[in-house]
Amino acid sequence: MAVQIEPYLKVCHQIPDILINNKIILEIQCSPITVEQLQTRTSAYNKLGYIVIWVIEDRFNGKSVISLNAFQSACINPYKHQLFLWNARKQVLYCFKN
């Protein structure tokens, strides 16, 4: 498995957080960005053939039923219907799927 941390993708002028096997981009989004920025980046990566997975901060505090805002909804993987959340306090990565 080839893993690159913050490689520069010249074609789209982006630096994803992690690139796996030159196929999967993992974006760990801790700083605030707009839904439009997220969609623009995702679209640019997809046009280049990358699969994009967004990981966002877990702000749900263990709730069994959650309500998503527009940004959180935009982070759902459209192909696998998954949402990845990182809980820094517990050091746990959650995957919600339908």
Salt bridges, closest charged atoms under 4 A:
GLU27 OE2 - ARG41 NH1 3.42
GLU57 OE1 - ARG59 NH2 3.01
